[in-house]
Amino acid sequence: FLKILSHIDSILRSPRAPPLIYRRSKGPVQNNTKENRQECGFEHLPLTIEMWADQLMALKDLHRSLRKLSLELMPWHTTDPQDKRESIRVEDLQFIVDAILEEIENKEKNSQTQSLQTLSAIVSHFQKLFDVNSLNGVYPRMNEVYTKLGEMTNAMRNLHELLELDSSAPPTVVVDTVGKLCDIINKNVTEQVQQLLGTQDIHSIINKLEEHERFFPPFQALIQDLLCLLEISNVDDILPVVRNLK
């Protein structure tokens, strides 16, 4: 037992040993024997060994968690046969962490490259859609498209309200509704013209218009001559002036 304690004492006194593990007893040394001298520095050693045992178990759990994370990020990596061994070293954990960090860095680099390619494709597609010949013209055309889009959106919103349509109605429904409304208006105008001219036949309407074209120019010339002859300027004054002449 003394030999074991001496061996532990030599380990704890080595430069690699943690500084808080070896502690001398603060109480007076009652017996100056070699046995007591060996025992006075190890009162807390069982607690330290228990802590080490817990840390070793936690090290295994951490290793298992890191392996799961590694398989999630890098499923193509096969399980190392050494992963099932009993003793886990810190170097093993550091190796897994380094592999994960390297994989993340590679993904970030690839993601940035793909993003640049995607942005370039988007700009090229925009240039084709809106006939932009140079990159300098992309921003002005974007502003123009944005302005036109805002105007069209406001116009469609107003049409939805005027036509009492649901806001979710597509533009085709709006166009059809406007077309029907125009048909109704044109039909009403045609009916009013027919009532005004006293006919329901399009040929009769044409004849009426031709009669008006033949009658109106001579009638207008007669009125102008009367205005000049009677020295008046208002058509309503013609009849009173003629009555006075009688």
N, C-alpha and C positions, 0 to 999 in steps of 0.2 A: 504494500500500500504506500509506504514511504517512497519507494522507487517511482510509483505512478505520480505521486504528488510532486516529486522532484522534476519529473519529466514535464508535468503541467506547468510548474513554476518556470522552467526554462523556456517554455513556449510563450507564456504570458509576459516574460521579461524581454522577449525578442522585439526588435524594432517594428516588426510587422503586426504585433499584437495591438488591439484597440486599447487606448489609454485608460478607459474607465473600467476595464474588466478586473485588473489586479488592484486591490485596495488593502492597505495595512489596517489592522484593527486599531481603533482609537484608544481602547482601554489599555491599562498597564499590563505588562507581561508578567504573570505570576510565576511562571516556571520557565526557566531559560533553557529548557531542553530542546533538542533538535526537533522533537515531535511537535512541541507547542509552537516553535518557530515556523514550522511548515503549515500548521493549521490556522494561524492568526490572519493570514491573507486571503482565505478562501471562504469566508462566511456566506457571501452572496453567490458563490459559484453554482449551486444547484439552480437558482433562479435564472442565472445567465444561460446555463445549458438548456433549461426549458424554453427560454426565449429563442435560443438558436434552433431548437427543434421545431418550434412554431414557424420561424422564418423559413426553414427548409421546406416545411409543408406548404407554406404560402408561395415559396418559389416554384414548387411543382404546379400549384394552381395557376400562378401567373404564366408559366410556360404553356399550360394547356389553353389558357385564354388567348395567348398570343398566337398559338398554332391555329385556333379557330379563326381568328382575325386574318391570319395569313392565307388560309384556305378560301376565305370570302373574297379577299382582294386578288389572290393569285390561285385560282382553282386548278390551274394547269400544273402547279407544283405538287409532286407526289410526296407522300409522307415519308420522312426519313426513318429508317429502322431504329436509329439511335434515339428517336423521340420516346420510345417505350422503356428506356432504361430507367433505373431507380434513381441514380444520382443526376441532378440537374445542375449545371454550372451557369454562372452569370454570363460567361462567354456565349453560351447557347442562346440565352435570351437576347443578348446584344446582337448576335448574328441575325435573328429573326426580325428585330426592330430595324436593323440596317437594310435588310431586304425589303421590308415594307416601305421604308422611306424612299428607297431607290425606285420602287415601283410607282409610288405617288408622284415623284418628281418626273418620271418618264411620262406618266399620264398627263401631267400638267403641260409638259412641253408639247405632246401630241395634240392636246386640246387647243393650245394656242395656235398651233399650225393649222388645224382644221378650222378654227375660227377665222383666221385670215383668209383661207380659201373660200369659206362660206361668204364672208363679207365681199370679197372680190366678185364672186358669182352674183350676189344680190345687186351690186352696183352695175355690173354688165347687163343684167336682165332689165334693170330700170332704164339704162341707156337705150336698149332695144325697144322697150315698150313706148317710151316717150320721145324717141328720136333725138337723143342727146349725143352729140358727136365727141365731146371731150369731158373730162372729169370736172373742169371748171364750170361747165354748164349744168352739172347735176344739182347743185344747191339752188340756183335760180329756178330750175324747172320744178324742183320739189316744192318751193314756195308757191309757184304758180299753180301746181296741182292741188296744194293744200287750200289755196284761196278759192279755186273753182269748186273743190269738193265742199267747202263751207257754204258757198252760194247755192249749190245744188241741194245740199241738205236743208238749208233754210227754205228753199222753194218747195221741196217735197213736203216739209212740215206744214207750210202754209196751205198747200193743196189738200193735204189730209184733213186739215181743219175746215177749209171751205167746202170740201165735198163730203164732210162728215164721215170720213173713213177712219178705220182703226189705224193707229200709228204703226202697226206691224204689217200693214198691207204693202205688198211689193209694188215697184214702179209700174209693172204691167197692168195691175189693177187700176192704178191712178190714170194711166193713159186710156184704158178702155172706158173708164167713167167719164173722162173729159170728152172722148169721142162721142159717147152717147148723149152727153149734154149738148155738144155742137149739133148733132143730128136733130135734137129737139128744138133748138133755137132756129136752125135753118127751116125746119118744117113750119114753125110758127110764123116766120117771116114770109114764107111762100103763101101761107093761108091769108096773112094780112094783105099781101099784094093782090091776091085773087079777090078778096072782099072789096078792096079799094077800087079795082077796075071792074068789078061786077061780073066776073067770069071765072069759071072753073077750068077752062080749056087753055092749054098753053098756046095753041094757035090763035085763039081769040085774044090772048094777052099780046101776042106779037102784032096782031092787026090793030089793036087799040093803040099800041105804041107807035105804029106807023102812021095812024091817023093823027096822033098828037104831033108827030114830026112834020106832017104836011100842014097842019092847021096853025101851029104855034108861030112859025116865022112870019107869015103874013099878018097875024094878029098883033105880034110885037111891033111890026113896022107901022101898023095903023095907029097903035097907041102912041108911038113916038111922034108921028105926024100930028096927032091931036094935041099932044103936049106942046109942041112947037107952035102950032097954029093958035092955040088958046093962050099961049104965053104963060103956062103954068108948069110946075115941076112934080106935082103929086098926082098920082092916078086917081085918088079919091076925090080930087077937085074937078075932074072932068064933068061929071053929071051935074053938079050945081051950076057950073059956068054955062053949060048948054041950056039949062032951064032958064037962066037969066036972059039968054039971047032970044028965047021965044017971046 
